[in-house]
Structure formats: structure tokens, C-alpha cells
Amino acid sequence: MRTTLVISLFFTICSVSGQKQPPQAKQIEYADTLHGVVIPDPYKWMEDIHSKEVLKYINAENKYTKQAIKKTNKLKEEFYKEVSQRKITSFPPQEIFEKPEGDYIYYTRSEGNNSLHCRRMRGISDGEEILFRVNKDFELFYYKPSPNQQKIAYTIYNELSGEMITYTKELNKSNANLTEYINSYFLSWVNDSLIVYAQEDDDSAICGKIYIHKLDMPISEDKLLYEQLDKSFEAKLNISNSKKYIFLEFFNNDGSEVHFIDVVDPYALKLFAPYKKGVHYRVYHDKNDTLFYISTNLDAPNFKIVTTSLNNTDCKNWVDFLPESDNIIQWVHSADGNWLILSEYSEGSMKLTILDKLTGNRTPINFDEKIYNVSFMHIDTLKKSIRFKYNSFITPDIYYDYDIERQQLIQLFETKVSNYNKSDYAVDFVYATALDGTKIPVTIIYNINTPRDGTAPLQMDVYGSAGNIDNMPIFRPTYLTLLDRGFYWVKTEIRGTGGAHSQRHKDGSGINSKNKAHDMASVAQYLINEKYTAQKKIYTMGHSGAGIALGTVANMYPELFGGIISIVPLLDVVFVDKNFNTAENLWSETGNPKLKEEFNYVIDYSPYQNVKQQSFPAMLFVTGLNDRNVPSYQTIKMVAKIRANNTNNAPIYLSVDLKGNHYVQNYKKILLPSVFILALHYNIL
């Protein structure tokens, strides 16, 4: 029930000469009522983001921010100069990224302003075949060759309509036939004449309809194989490595359900195992496999591998193959029938492990550094090797091949960076202790000359949602400039992260969401106690779902932080707008305000509803007016409410890209987050 209490109280968008004072938004008395609780919202009027009044306010905020940050121009120039001194001086050869598939090698190369997607026969250096010539007017989303590799299906993005349009064509023919599907985000070849594809619903952004299409037949005759009516589910299509099965995976935050097609009988869609709340699973089948292999969190929060027969796929028939361990299984990659390749997260690192199907033995690929990241690229089934990229916080990209049978690691290429000496930097991996005793992984990167006496400033990056691994190693020359200026840089795995659907993810989601802020505060206090930094010298930032953690910690622990940067943040988890992707399908992440038993918890932590009169740290909020994932008005309202309740003089800035969406980049032209943090630290802003 929603109730308007009417009556306009006052309206003041402050247009002080020179815009030296921040805008002050009008307040209109209004309230929502939910479960009998009256929830005031004097900034409700701002939800009409395209109205003249709201646009006037936004323009005033943008003007205030732009004028304020002019004071950072010199610092910005210095920062860019320091960053530009470190450049990648060697780039990996094109063949590093070549992907073998059957008899062909597929690759991409540049030619002028065009990106050329090509292929050639395996083992032959010439005979290149150009599949697509991509330029600024042609955006290729993805492509898939048919099983005999004589046809290709490809999807392009139509910027005008916002649709994905899929075509098929015969290769080596200049007058190739074109077949069009509208909004086909995922597809898979069944055989050389049949395609299964997922199509968006007209009234939502969810791919809920699955069709099968026969080439050279009208689209109108495509058969609807399945329709998912529950709009909280998303869909993915994957063909097994054996090419014998197509898996249709429906999933939401609470679980998954897989249907599958045997290519021998492609019009018969079968259920693999029914949806069970809390249970996620994915299915794999390789050549010569007599069983299905499944990765699942059923009774195993860190995921395990189970098997089942080809004819009895229900979960009651699943047999444990690889038990759960301390390593969280993130992805499973099939490899020629003898092995499974596991991407596993453990203690700050993403690792690769070879799992022998015959013996069940695990062979990890080990490296000297304790904290690192291995990104799987592809498997060459003929050579029985895998290719991957290695990096760490202080090691630029290195590319490797790994011979599975010989257990031999072969370095292919090492990226070089100018004016960089790895020995000047160090990485600490530690655990902070949360209020309830939970151990929180923390990775700290720093220049070895930075004092550890409580005087150094520190940047802490967080996300805290969707199971994302917040402290994933990544090499960024930009942060080296911060480190050289005496900063510590921290990545921490607060609860709500730790791998999708893992126990750490669940412990920071739903009615455990306050743990995000509690963990951030515990990490901050640990860093202070251990003399890495001090109160008010910690600067934190994050994007999108990180808004929950950042907004909550700003309300609950503002005294710990010197500045907070929130980019396209989610800030109101009580009232969701069904026109946005952050609606009901995220309630398992945030708590369901429509359920009375969860509402009291949600209303007690939701960032926007819990802004109160207190001293806030300096803050920068960034949003895109046309954001389809998180309503931009949440950010605009949050700024207005914080500014009206802030009891100190810490600056609160808002930057709204009037043409931007959830992937807004325009703010980088105005002020890089690193420059904003430096400006706060040097008292320039």
C-alpha cells in the first residue's frame, strides 16, 4: 500500500553565485506504507528523472561538482604523467589468442580501423578466411560455427533498437543465405541444419523462451520447446563438449534447473533434475563419457563434483565423485574425455586444478607467488593442453600452455612494463576477525618503502554482492602510482562475496546483508590496529551492488572513513522498480521486503531509508541517467538526503551522465576515482 500525504513544504535549489555552495533539494511531504509501517520519503518527487524540476536539480549538481574539481586540475595532470610513465612495452603475439576448434584455428586481428575475425586450417599458416570485418558500424556480439564448420551463426547488436539480431550464413559463398532471429541472446547448433535459441520476452529483459529453428524454413514455423514463465529466471544454452547434448540452464539467485536435448532426438526436451531452492548445478559430458558429470552445491556450499547415469539424471541418483573441499569450485571445463579442468578459488587466489576422471586424482598447477590469478583461455583437445593467463597484483600478464599428460608448464609470453621493478612492491594476505568471529580474507598491496606506523593513507575496494570475489588479483599500473605516493591498496572478501552461492555469499546476503558493513568495519579496524593506516585515512569505493555495502557502512560506521566513492550504486532495497533489472529477482541478495518476516530486517539496513543526522565522510556519487540496472534516481535521492542530514562540512558530490547507462564511463573524463581520493587526502577538495 502506498499513501501520499501531499503538501509541498519548500523548494530550494541553491544557485549561489559561482555555485560555491552545494544544491539543496526541496522536500515534499510524502510517505509509503508497508506492513503497517509508515516510511517517509521527502525526495520521492525525484523519481520523475526526466521532469524539468529534476533535470534542473541534476544540472545544478553537475555544475557544482565540475566547478569544485577544477581545483584538482594540477593534481590530475601530475597523476596522468606518473601513470603514463609506466607503459606496456611488449604485447603478446596474435597466435596467443588463437582458439583451436576441430580442423580450424579461429582468431581475430586488426587491419586499420577494422577488427577481422578469421580462421585457417589447423597446421597451415596461410589460407586465411575472413569471417567478419567489424567496424564502428557493425558490432559483433558472438559467433558459432556449425558442427561441420561450413555454416556460421552470428549475433550483432542493433544500437537503434537495442536488440540482438542473429543471422546464419554458409561459408565460402558470397551470396550466403541470411536468416534472422530477433533478440536471440544465446544459441547452439543441434546439427548442421538445426539451431536452438533463447529469445527475450517482450515485456522483460529475461530470455525465457526457447525455440528450435530449421534452416531455410520461415521463422514463423519455429517450434517453441520451452517457456519459463517465472521472470526471476535467466537462461543459458550450452552444448556439451561431446556435441551430443544441449543443456538449457535456467537459474536465479536461489537455484537452477537444467533441461537437455539429445541431438539424436532434438525436438524432445527432457528435464535433468527439478528446481530445488538453494541448489545450483551445471552438467558436463565429454567424448567417450558414459556418465554425466555435475558440479553442484547440494549439501556442499563450496561445490563438489557428482556423476549420474545417462538415463537416470534426477538428483536422487547422483553419486559423489569429487567431495567438497576448502577450495570453492567456480567453473568446470571439459577436456577430451579424460580430465576435467577446475577453476577454484582459495585464500585470495584463483587456481587451476586437473581432475583425472579415471583415478579421481587432483593435480594443481602451482606457482611461486602465494596470491595470484589464473584465467582459463581454452583447451586444445588434439594436443591435450590448456592455455591460460597468469597474473598477480604485482606481476603483469604471463601466458602459458600446460601439457596435461606430461604435467609440463610452458611459458609462451611475458608482458613487460616500463619503469617497473616488481621487487619494489609486496603483498600481504591476512585475516581480519568479524564481530561474530568470522575470518575475513584481506589482501594488502604496498610499496616496500611505505611506513607501517599508522600514518599512511589506504584505499579499500569492495563489492560485497552476487558472490563476486572482491579480492581477485589483478595487475593495474594505475594503482602503482597510488602505492608510490605512500598508499596501501586493499582488496577484501567481505561476506556477500566469496563465490556465487558459496556459504560466504549466503552469509552476507538476504537477511544477513548487514554483515557486509560489519565486515568492512572489522577490516578497517584491523588495518588501523595493525598500523597500516588510521581513522579517516581509509578511502573506499565500489560499483553497482557495492552500493549496499558502501551505503550501509556510511550510515553505520562513518567515523572510520575519509571518503567513499559509489558508482551506479544500489541504495534502496525496500522499494524496487519492476522496470529495472534490480527488481524482485534480487530479493535473495537483499532480503524480500514483501515478506513481513524479512521486511523488518530490510528496513533496518536499507541505505536510503537509514540516512540520519550525523557526520558523514566526504563522498562522490556517480550515475547514468538512463541506467536500466539500478534506477539513477536512487543515487540522486541519496545525495539530497545525505546532504540535508550531514552535520559536518565534508563535501558530497554528485556526477550524473545525462546520456549514460549502468556502464557509465563519462565520470572518468571529469575525475578519476584515484584522483578524487588523492585530492581528499591532500585536502584539495
Disulfide bonds with the S-S distance in Angstrom:
none
